[in-house]
């Protein structure tokens, strides 16, 4: 009871990711929430779970991310491969093939590739 009213309230108060103002990178570059743009992720939390390993939660800032995709980590100047993608709801993780701009997901054990040479 009241679920419809709650969802209506959330719809009226919380805008979608596309309607939000663009984020700004550390270099001052604007990152618009555009599913057809360049892929950009923001990892906001990493947990170490027993028997599973490192679980990293991220938001897709722009573009689209797919399982097995190789990305460049600007912080460590390394490449990383996303082996598996999940949408987490509490203790459960549901595997997905891809996530688009505005989605929040998680991945297990980011595989770090060799450093990028400039």
C-alpha positions in Angstrom: 0.0 0.0 0.0 1.3 3.4 -0.9 3.8 2.1 -3.3 2.3 4.0 -6.2 2.3 7.3 -4.3 6.0 6.7 -3.3 7.0 6.0 -6.9 5.0 9.1 -8.0 6.9 11.2 -5.4 10.3 9.9 -6.5 9.4 10.6 -10.2 8.4 14.2 -9.4 11.3 15.0 -7.1 14.3 13.0 -8.5 15.2 13.8 -12.1 16.7 11.2 -14.4 20.4 11.1 -15.1 19.9 12.7 -18.5 18.1 15.7 -17.0 20.9 16.4 -14.5 23.6 18.9 -15.2 26.9 17.5 -16.6 29.6 16.2 -14.3 33.1 17.7 -14.3 36.3 15.7 -14.5 39.4 16.5 -12.5 40.8 18.3 -15.6 37.7 20.5 -15.8 36.2 18.7 -18.8 32.4 18.3 -18.8 31.0 14.7 -18.9 27.5 14.7 -20.2 25.2 11.7 -19.5 25.0 10.6 -23.1 24.6 6.9 -24.0 26.2 7.4 -27.4 29.2 9.3 -26.0 32.7 8.0 -25.0 32.6 5.5 -22.2 33.3 7.0 -18.8 32.9 5.3 -15.4 33.2 6.5 -11.8 34.1 3.8 -9.3 32.7 5.0 -6.0 33.1 2.0 -3.7 35.1 -1.1 -3.5 34.4 -4.0 -1.0 36.4 -7.0 -0.1 34.0 -9.9 0.3 35.0 -13.2 1.7 35.1 -16.1 -0.8 34.4 -13.7 -3.7 37.1 -11.1 -3.7 37.1 -7.4 -4.7 33.7 -6.0 -5.7 33.8 -2.5 -7.3 30.6 -0.4 -7.6 30.5 2.2 -10.3 28.3 4.7 -12.1 28.4 4.8 -15.9 28.8 8.6 -16.5 28.6 8.4 -20.3 28.6 5.8 -23.1 28.0 2.2 -22.7 30.0 -0.5 -20.9 30.0 -4.2 -21.8 31.4 -7.3 -20.1 34.9 -8.0 -21.3 35.5 -4.4 -22.3 39.0 -2.9 -21.7 39.1 0.6 -20.3 41.9 3.1 -19.4 42.3 4.0 -15.7 43.4 7.6 -15.6 44.4 7.4 -11.9 46.8 4.6 -12.2 47.6 5.1 -15.9 46.8 1.5 -16.5 44.3 -0.5 -18.5 41.6 -2.5 -16.8 39.3 -5.2 -18.1 35.7 -5.6 -16.8 35.2 -9.4 -16.6 31.7 -9.5 -15.3 28.9 -6.9 -14.9 26.2 -7.0 -12.3 23.3 -5.0 -11.0 23.2 -5.4 -7.2 20.1 -5.2 -5.1 21.2 -5.8 -1.5 22.9 -9.1 -1.2 21.9 -10.4 -4.7 23.8 -9.7 -7.9 22.1 -10.1 -11.2 24.4 -10.5 -14.2 23.9 -8.2 -17.2 25.6 -7.9 -20.6 25.8 -4.1 -20.7 25.1 -0.9 -18.8 24.4 2.5 -20.3 24.9 6.1 -19.1 23.2 6.8 -15.8 23.2 3.1 -14.7 24.9 1.9 -11.5 26.5 -1.5 -11.5 29.3 -3.5 -10.0 32.0 -5.8 -11.2 34.2 -8.5 -9.6 38.0 -8.3 -9.6 38.9 -5.7 -12.2 41.7 -7.2 -14.2 44.6 -4.8 -14.4 46.5 -4.9 -17.7 50.0 -3.7 -18.4 50.7 0.1 -18.0 50.1 2.3 -21.0 53.3 3.6 -22.6 53.1 7.2 -24.0 
